[in-house]
Amino acid sequence: MNKDNAWLKPVMIFYGKTTSWIVFPLVLALLLGKYIGQANQVLFPIFIIVGFGISCFGIYREIKKYKKELEKEKNGNK
């Protein structure tokens, strides 16, 4: 990878991690809600809410990690 695009790799990794935190918990919640929630209509929204909470937590965690890496890199370059 040339030096002009060296900044792109960490950004794309961050993007992939945050996107996976959005997609996987919510898709899993949808599948569980449809499978288990057919008998009980109350469980479906609960699964969606829990999946959304997991997504929020995961994204927050990834942002904290990325921010620490940026601060470490910034302090290391000084």
N, C-alpha and C positions, 0 to 999 in steps of 0.2 A: 504494500500500500504506500502510495507516495505521501510526502509530508503535508501536502495541501489538504488531503482528506483524512489525516490522522485523527482529527477531532471527531470524525463521524462514527467511528467504531464504538466508543463508550456511549455515545448518544443513542445509537441503534440498539445496543444491549439494554440500556435503561428503558427504551421504548418497548422492547420485546417483553421485558419483565413486567412492566406496569400493565401492558395489554393482556398478558396472561393472567394477571391478578383480576382483571375485569371479566374475562371470558370464562375461565374454568370454573370458578365458584358459582357463577350465575347459570351456566349451562348445567352443571351438576345439580343445582337447586331446581331448575326446570324439570330435569329428568326425574329426580326423586319426587318432586311434587306431582308430576303426572302419574308416576307409577304408584306411589303410596297414597296420593291425594284423591284417587278415584273413589275410594271408599269413604273418605272423610274430606269434605270440601274446605274445612278450616285449615288443614295442614299445608295446602298449596301456598297461600300467602305467607305463612310462617317460614317455609323453606326459602322463599324469595327474599324475605327480609333478612334471614340469617346469611344467605349468600351475598347479599348486598353489604352486610356488616363485615363479612370476611374480606370482601373486595376492598372496602375502605381501609381496613386494618393493613392489608397487604401492600396497598399503594402507599400508605403513610410510612410503613416500614422501609420500603424501597426508596422513597424520597429522603428519609433520614440517612440511609446508607450512602446514597449518591451525594448528599450534601457533605457528609463527613469526608468522602473521597475527594471532593472538590476542595474543601478546606485544607486537607492534608497536602494535596498537590499544590495549592496556592502557597502554603507556608513552606513547603519544600523547595519551591522555586525562588524564594526570596533570598 
